């Protein structure tokens, strides 16, 4: 009986051993599978980060490019504005000063009318707008002054004159017919928006006007900007 039982017990033990082996193998496979999955996940995660990092780098590069482009655009815009401002500056110039203007008087070919030229003697362009101040001066000097010229109703415009160029304005007068008028040989000219005047000799253009009656003067001035020939 014992001889017969031993094989049966051995079979039971063998079966139990196989079961444990199978169980251990399953756990190992599962662990291996889990380890593989984890490794794969880790690898996948690492790949994603790498891609993300690459994308961030590209984004950063793109951002830099964008910033560079923006900066370039800003620089271009600034440069463009600067060029425009420079062009405007060179076109309009600063206000013309008395010290940089040389006045002279010439005939216009029209009776009872004189043109006064204002030449830019400076090194850069300048602009002026409006009416000049004009006072008549007699042969005895600045102490022998006459009336100020009244303004006409001619519209004023801004004029720009470069170095060596000139602009002009007209002076109109009503000559004396009574024989008791006053002769004026010079003009005291003040450019628009200036306070300093310059004396202009009339020479053979000296004229005689009668005393003003009421508020009606005998001499009138137009704004600067009178054009003659190819001048300004």
C-alpha positions in Angstrom: 0.0 0.0 0.0 2.8 2.4 0.8 4.5 1.6 -2.5 1.3 2.5 -4.3 0.8 5.7 -2.3 4.2 7.1 -3.0 3.7 7.6 -6.6 0.4 9.3 -6.0 2.0 11.6 -3.4 4.8 12.3 -5.8 2.3 13.1 -8.5 0.6 15.5 -6.1 3.8 17.2 -5.2 4.8 17.3 -8.8 1.5 18.9 -9.7 1.9 21.4 -6.9 5.4 22.2 -8.1 4.2 22.7 -11.7 1.4 25.0 -10.4 3.9 27.1 -8.4 6.2 27.2 -11.4 3.5 28.3 -13.6 2.3 30.9 -11.2 5.8 32.2 -10.7 6.3 32.3 -14.5 3.1 34.2 -14.9 4.1 36.7 -12.2 7.4 37.1 -13.8 5.9 37.6 -17.2 3.5 40.1 -15.8 6.3 41.9 -14.0 8.3 41.7 -17.2 5.4 43.0 -19.1 4.8 45.7 -16.5 8.4 46.6 -16.6 8.3 46.7 -20.4 5.2 48.8 -20.4 6.7 51.1 -17.8 9.9 51.3 -19.9 7.9 52.0 -23.0 5.8 54.6 -21.2 9.0 56.2 -19.8 10.5 56.1 -23.3 7.3 57.5 -24.8 7.2 60.2 -22.1 10.9 61.0 -22.7 10.1 61.2 -26.4 7.3 63.6 -25.8 9.4 65.8 -23.6 12.1 65.8 -26.2 9.6 66.8 -28.8 8.1 69.3 -26.5 11.6 70.6 -25.9 12.3 70.8 -29.6 9.0 72.5 -30.1 9.8 75.0 -27.4 13.2 75.6 -28.9 11.5 76.1 -32.3 9.0 78.3 -30.6 11.7 80.2 -28.9 13.6 80.4 -32.2 10.4 81.4 -33.9 9.8 83.9 -31.1 13.2 85.3 -31.5 12.7 85.4 -35.2 9.4 87.1 -34.6 11.0 89.5 -32.2 13.8 90.1 -34.6 11.3 90.7 -37.3 9.4 93.0 -35.0 12.5 94.7 -34.1 13.5 94.9 -37.7 10.1 96.2 -38.5 10.3 98.7 -35.7 13.8 99.7 -36.9 12.5 100.0 -40.4 9.5 102.0 -39.3 11.7 104.2 -37.1 14.2 104.6 -40.0 11.3 105.3 -42.4 9.9 107.9 -39.9 13.4 109.3 -39.4 13.9 109.6 -43.1 10.5 111.3 -43.5 11.3 113.6 -40.6 14.7 114.4 -42.1 13.0 115.0 -45.5 10.4 117.3 -43.9 13.1 119.0 -41.9 15.2 119.6 -45.0 12.1 120.7 -46.9 10.5 123.0 -44.4 13.6 124.1 -42.5 13.6 126.3 -39.4 12.1 129.8 -39.2 14.0 132.4 -41.2 16.0 134.8 -39.0 16.8 138.4 -39.8 20.5 137.8 -39.4 20.4 135.2 -42.2 18.4 137.3 -44.7 19.7 140.0 -47.0 16.9 142.3 -48.2 17.0 144.4 -51.4 14.5 146.3 -53.4 13.9 146.2 -57.2 11.3 147.5 -59.6 8.5 145.3 -60.7 7.7 147.0 -64.0 4.3 148.1 -62.5 3.7 151.7 -61.6 3.7 152.5 -57.8 4.9 149.1 -56.8 8.2 147.8 -55.4 9.3 144.2 -54.9 11.4 143.5 -51.8 13.7 140.5 -52.0 14.7 138.4 -49.0 17.8 136.3 -49.8 18.8 133.4 -47.5 22.4 133.9 -46.6 22.4 131.0 -44.1 23.8 127.5 -44.6 20.4 125.7 -44.4 16.9 126.0 -45.6 14.4 128.2 -43.7 10.8 129.0 -43.8 8.5 132.0 -43.2 4.8 132.6 -43.3 2.8 135.8 -43.2 3.3 139.5 -43.5 6.6 141.3 -43.0 6.7 144.5 -41.0 7.6 147.5 -43.2 8.2 151.1 -42.0 9.2 154.0 -44.2 12.5 155.7 -43.4 13.4 159.2 -44.7 16.8 160.5 -45.9 17.8 161.7 -42.4 18.1 158.2 -41.0 16.2 156.1 -38.5 15.1 159.2 -36.6 13.2 160.3 -39.7 10.6 157.6 -39.9 7.2 157.5 -41.6 4.1 155.3 -41.4 4.1 151.6 -41.2 2.8 149.8 -44.2 -0.8 148.4 -43.8 -1.5 144.8 -44.7 -3.5 143.9 -47.8 -6.1 141.2 -47.9 -3.9 138.8 -49.9 -3.8 135.3 -48.3 -0.5 134.3 -46.8 1.3 131.0 -47.5 4.4 129.3 -46.1 7.5 129.7 -48.2 10.8 127.8 -47.9 14.1 129.1 -49.2 17.3 127.1 -49.4 20.8 128.7 -49.1 21.3 131.3 -51.7 17.6 131.4 -52.7 15.2 134.2 -52.0 11.5 135.0 -51.6 9.8 138.3 -52.2 6.9 140.5 -51.2 5.3 143.5 -52.9 5.0 147.0 -51.5 2.3 149.3 -53.0 2.1 153.0 -52.5 -0.1 155.9 -53.5 2.2 158.8 -54.7 1.7 162.3 -53.5 0.0 164.7 -56.0 -0.2 167.7 -53.8 3.5 168.7 -53.9 3.7 168.7 -50.1 4.3 165.1 -49.5 7.3 163.3 -47.8 10.0 161.4 -49.7 11.2 158.1 -48.3 14.5 156.7 -49.4 14.7 153.5 -47.3 12.6 150.8 -45.7 12.9 149.2 -42.3 12.0 145.5 -43.0 11.1 143.0 -40.3 10.6 139.4 -41.5 7.5 137.5 -40.4 7.5 136.5 -36.8 10.8 138.3 -36.2 11.5 141.4 -34.0 14.8 142.5 -35.5 14.6 144.7 -38.6 17.0 145.4 -41.5 17.3 148.6 -43.5 16.8 148.5 -47.3 18.0 151.3 -49.5 15.6 152.3 -52.2 18.1 154.3 -54.2 16.3 155.4 -57.4 13.1 153.7 -56.2 12.6 156.4 -53.5 9.0 157.6 -53.5 7.0 160.5 -52.1 3.6 160.0 -50.4 1.3 162.5 -48.8 0.3 162.5 -45.2 -2.3 159.8 -44.3 -5.9 161.0 -44.1 -7.8 159.3 -41.4 -7.0 155.6 -41.1 -6.2 155.1 -44.8 -2.4 154.8 -45.2 -0.6 155.5 -48.4 1.5 152.3 -48.4 0.5 148.7 -48.3 2.4 145.4 -48.0 1.6 141.9 -49.3 2.6 138.7 -47.5 5.9 137.0 -48.4 5.8 134.5 -51.3 5.6 136.7 -54.3 7.0 134.8 -57.3 8.9 136.3 -60.2 10.9 134.4 -62.8 12.3 131.1 -61.4 12.7 132.4 -57.8 10.9 131.3 -54.7 
